[in-house]
């Protein structure tokens, strides 16, 4: 069997949305229509006739030639990392990014929140646990550009050393929130490392209630 080939011939495409399908859009550029498979949130954010730009990935295999498109380089990079996970092909990788944002995926991996990842169709609990094991060596929380927090706060969260931050994460999980949701909410609180557990819990709950 031939090994999968990966090409970066087309880095991005700019053009007009000519058509939207169930899991793809067609972008017209200089009279050529490019069919590009995209995550559901990207599909939902675009309208026919709109001028757009997508970062693209050309997937080539014996029986497959397909373009995948993403709204950011970070999303594209994460898609490529997912393709390196055993048992994950382009369809499953796209499904993950349709179910979770890149930020949510990072939080789920570093908080070992298999439950959130398992919500992805076709992944399941066992697949989610395997993904976490493999992704922990491939993802770097510092690379998540949308997260802005001091390194020592992140270290405290991962260490779970019994301070107000880890206590708050535990309190949120006791309330029924997933590890990923709790981890994300606490990280979203400004000056979290200066608050006591009671203050931090109140602020984290305000944030967690805004999650979609």
GIGIQUI-V739182 format. One line per field, one symbol per residue. ss: DSSP state (@ for helix, = for strand, . for the rest). phi: phi as a letter, one per 20 degrees, with the letter a starting at -180 (. if undefined). psi: psi as a letter, one per 40 degrees, with the letter a starting at -180 (. if undefined). Layout:
BEGIN
ss=???
phi=???
psi=???
END
This chain:
BEGIN
ss=....===....=========...======..=======.@@@@@@.....===========..=======..@@@@@@@@@@@......@@@@@@@@@@..@@@@@@@@@...@@@@......@@@@@@@@@@@@.....@@@.......@@@@@@@@@....@@@@@@@@@@@....@@@@@@@@@....@@@..@@@@@@@@@@@@....
phi=.fffdcccfdebcdrdfeacdfcbcddeclndddecfcfgffgfedcgneecccfccedcbgdccbddcbfbffffffgffffeegnddffffffffeecfgfffgffffdlefffffffgnemgfffffffgfffeddcgfffffecbffffffffffmenffffffgfffffeoefgffffffffeeflgfdeefffffffffffffeff
psi=hiihihifdhdihiahhdihadfiihhhhfehhhhhhiidddddeiiheihihhhihhhhidehhihhiieidddddddddddehhehadddddddeddiiddddddddeefgddddeehhediddddddddddddedihdeegdehhiidddddddddfeeadddddddddddeeiidddddddddehhfdeeiiddddddddddddeei.
END
